[in-house]
């Protein structure tokens, strides 16, 4: 089965807004995300309660939904290992999200990606490093692993230790446009690199993330502000 990627991820720079919490809180947050100009919402299941009820709410969302289970090894709250991760991803797929995030460094990643794509759900293969920005050769190896796993979208997010790390990362991202034949989401995290979230298109990223007040990663900016900048720059 050939999963369908939302057009906004291939024709511009998508604004993605993370949502999490109780099922009762999600309808208002979805409405706020839409009002702020979000193209896609990311449901952070690892920061949410009662997945089944959340999934029922998100099924009625008028915006595409990414289901994400961020592990504690990559800045999230899910502590499961190995088969626990695969079981949890399988549960999220039952909610029929528009896309699903799979961390490429999990031992079950290849199986999780294959399962999602066979279900018709496009996969964002992701890798986050909150300690450093790897060397360019290492970044390319990470992206190549995602391609070999047959992911539909490649996502990398790194913490810069110096401003040069951010510039190097963004220059590499820009140079990779079209190289792998699929969209790349590339993020330099932290307050000092927050400008990259506004200049995502120029940096070769298919999407940027913004918050509704409480962000899910360092350096996220208010969604309404990011929307205004993206529109002013023609996405």
C-alpha positions as CSV (number, residue, x, y, z in Angstrom):
1,X,0.0,0.0,0.0
2,X,1.3,3.5,-0.9
3,X,0.6,5.9,2.0
4,X,-0.7,9.3,1.2
5,X,1.4,12.2,2.5
6,X,-0.5,15.4,3.2
7,X,0.2,17.8,0.4
8,X,1.3,20.6,2.7
9,X,4.4,18.6,3.5
10,X,5.5,18.4,-0.1
11,X,4.3,21.8,-1.4
12,X,5.7,24.2,1.2
13,X,6.6,24.5,4.8
14,X,4.0,23.0,7.1
15,X,3.3,24.5,10.5
16,X,2.9,21.6,13.0
17,X,1.6,22.3,16.5
18,X,2.0,19.6,19.2
19,X,-1.0,18.8,21.4
20,X,-1.2,16.7,24.6
21,X,-3.1,16.2,27.8
22,X,-6.5,14.7,28.7
23,X,-9.2,13.8,26.1
24,X,-11.4,16.5,27.6
25,X,-8.8,19.2,26.9
26,X,-8.1,18.2,23.3
27,X,-11.1,19.8,21.5
28,X,-10.2,23.3,22.7
29,X,-6.6,22.7,21.9
30,X,-7.4,21.6,18.4
31,X,-9.6,24.7,17.9
32,X,-6.7,26.9,19.1
33,X,-4.3,25.2,16.8
34,X,-6.5,25.8,13.8
35,X,-7.1,29.4,14.9
36,X,-3.3,29.9,15.1
37,X,-2.8,28.7,11.6
38,X,-1.6,25.1,12.1
39,X,-1.5,22.9,9.0
40,X,-1.0,19.7,11.1
41,X,-1.3,18.8,14.7
42,X,1.0,16.4,16.5
43,X,-0.7,14.3,19.2
44,X,2.0,13.6,21.8
45,X,0.6,10.3,23.1
46,X,3.5,9.9,25.6
47,X,2.3,13.1,27.3
48,X,-1.4,12.2,27.1
49,X,-3.9,10.2,29.1
50,X,-6.5,7.6,28.0
51,X,-5.3,7.0,24.4
52,X,-8.5,5.5,23.3
53,X,-10.6,8.5,24.2
54,X,-8.0,10.9,22.8
55,X,-8.1,9.0,19.5
56,X,-11.8,9.3,19.4
57,X,-11.5,13.1,19.8
58,X,-8.8,13.4,17.2
59,X,-10.8,11.3,14.7
60,X,-13.1,14.3,14.4
61,X,-10.3,16.9,13.9
62,X,-10.5,19.0,10.8
63,X,-6.7,19.0,10.4
64,X,-4.3,16.2,9.8
65,X,-3.0,14.4,12.9
66,X,0.5,13.0,13.5
67,X,0.5,10.3,16.3
68,X,3.8,10.5,18.2
69,X,5.1,8.4,21.0
70,X,8.3,10.1,22.1
71,X,10.6,8.0,24.3
72,X,12.5,9.1,27.3
73,X,15.7,8.5,25.3
74,X,14.7,11.3,22.9
75,X,13.1,13.9,25.1
76,X,9.7,12.2,25.7
77,X,8.0,10.4,28.5
78,X,7.5,6.8,27.2
79,X,9.9,4.5,29.1
80,X,9.1,1.3,27.2
81,X,11.8,-0.7,25.5
82,X,11.9,-3.1,22.5
83,X,8.6,-4.9,22.1
84,X,6.8,-2.5,24.4
85,X,7.5,0.3,21.8
86,X,6.2,-1.8,19.0
87,X,3.1,-2.7,20.9
88,X,2.4,0.9,21.7
89,X,2.9,2.0,18.1
90,X,0.5,-0.7,17.0
91,X,-2.1,0.7,19.5
92,X,-1.6,4.2,18.0
93,X,-2.1,2.8,14.5
94,X,-5.5,1.5,15.5
95,X,-6.5,5.1,16.0
96,X,-5.9,5.6,12.2
97,X,-3.8,8.8,12.4
98,X,-2.9,10.7,9.2
99,X,0.8,10.1,10.0
100,X,2.8,8.4,12.6
101,X,6.2,9.2,14.1
102,X,8.7,6.3,14.6
103,X,12.0,6.8,16.2
104,X,14.6,5.2,14.0
105,X,16.9,4.2,16.9
106,X,14.4,1.9,18.5
107,X,15.1,-1.8,18.0
108,X,11.6,-2.3,16.6
109,X,11.7,0.7,14.3
110,X,11.9,-1.3,11.0
111,X,9.0,-3.5,12.0
112,X,7.0,-0.5,13.2
113,X,7.6,1.4,9.9
114,X,6.6,-1.7,7.8
115,X,3.5,-2.2,9.9
116,X,2.4,1.4,9.5
117,X,3.0,1.6,5.8
118,X,1.2,-1.7,5.2
119,X,-1.7,-0.1,7.1
120,X,-1.6,2.9,4.7
121,X,-0.3,5.3,7.3
122,X,2.7,7.4,6.2
123,X,5.7,7.4,8.5
124,X,7.9,10.2,9.8
125,X,11.1,8.5,10.9
126,X,12.7,10.6,13.5
127,X,15.9,11.1,15.5
128,X,16.5,13.6,18.3
129,X,19.7,14.4,20.1
130,X,19.4,16.8,23.0
131,X,23.1,16.8,23.8
132,X,24.8,17.8,20.6
133,X,24.7,18.2,16.8
134,X,26.5,15.3,15.2
135,X,29.1,15.6,12.5
136,X,27.7,15.9,9.0
137,X,28.8,12.3,8.0
138,X,26.9,11.0,11.1
139,X,23.8,13.0,10.2
140,X,23.9,11.5,6.7
141,X,24.1,8.0,8.1
142,X,21.1,8.6,10.3
143,X,19.1,9.9,7.3
144,X,20.2,7.0,5.1
145,X,19.0,4.5,7.8
146,X,15.6,6.2,7.6
147,X,15.6,5.8,3.8
148,X,16.6,2.1,4.1
149,X,13.7,1.6,6.6
150,X,11.4,2.9,3.9
151,X,10.1,5.9,5.8
152,X,8.1,8.5,4.0
153,X,9.4,11.6,5.7
154,X,12.7,12.1,7.5
155,X,13.0,14.1,10.7
156,X,16.1,15.1,12.5
157,X,16.4,17.5,15.5
158,X,19.7,18.4,17.2
159,X,20.9,20.6,20.1
160,X,23.7,22.9,19.0
161,X,26.5,23.5,21.4
162,X,27.7,26.6,19.5
163,X,26.1,28.9,16.8
164,X,28.4,27.3,14.3
165,X,26.6,24.0,14.9
166,X,23.3,25.5,13.9
167,X,24.7,27.1,10.8
168,X,26.4,23.9,9.8
169,X,23.3,21.8,10.4
170,X,21.1,24.2,8.4
171,X,23.5,24.5,5.5
172,X,23.6,20.7,5.3
173,X,19.8,20.5,5.4
174,X,19.5,23.1,2.6
175,X,21.9,21.1,0.5
176,X,20.0,17.9,0.9
177,X,16.8,19.2,-0.8
178,X,15.7,16.4,-3.2
179,X,18.6,14.1,-2.4
180,X,16.6,11.3,-0.8
181,X,13.4,11.8,-2.8
182,X,11.3,12.5,0.2
183,X,10.6,15.5,2.5
184,X,13.1,16.2,5.3
185,X,12.1,18.0,8.5
186,X,15.3,19.5,10.0
187,X,15.3,21.3,13.4
188,X,18.0,23.0,15.4
189,X,16.8,23.2,19.0
190,X,17.2,25.7,21.8
191,X,16.6,29.4,22.2
192,X,19.7,30.4,20.3
193,X,18.6,28.5,17.3
194,X,14.9,29.5,17.5
195,X,15.3,31.7,14.4
196,X,15.6,28.5,12.3
197,X,12.0,27.7,13.1
198,X,11.0,30.9,11.3
199,X,13.4,30.3,8.4
200,X,12.5,26.6,7.9
201,X,11.9,26.9,4.2
202,X,15.2,28.6,3.5
203,X,16.9,25.9,5.6
204,X,15.4,23.1,3.5
205,X,12.9,21.9,6.1
206,X,9.5,20.7,5.0
207,X,7.9,21.7,8.3
208,X,8.4,23.7,11.4
209,X,7.0,23.2,14.9
210,X,5.4,25.9,17.1
211,X,3.6,25.9,20.4
212,X,0.3,27.0,21.9
213,X,2.0,28.2,25.0
214,X,3.6,25.1,26.4
215,X,6.0,23.7,23.9
216,X,7.2,20.1,23.5
217,X,10.8,20.9,22.6
218,X,13.3,23.7,23.4
219,X,13.1,26.8,21.3
220,X,9.5,26.4,20.1
221,X,7.8,29.8,19.3
222,X,4.2,30.8,19.6
223,X,2.2,29.3,16.7
224,X,0.5,32.5,15.7
225,X,3.8,34.3,15.4
226,X,5.3,31.5,13.3
227,X,2.2,31.5,11.0
228,X,2.6,35.2,10.4
229,X,6.2,34.9,9.5
230,X,5.6,31.9,7.2
231,X,2.9,33.7,5.4
232,X,5.0,36.9,5.0
233,X,7.8,34.8,3.5
234,X,5.5,32.9,1.3
235,X,6.0,29.7,3.3
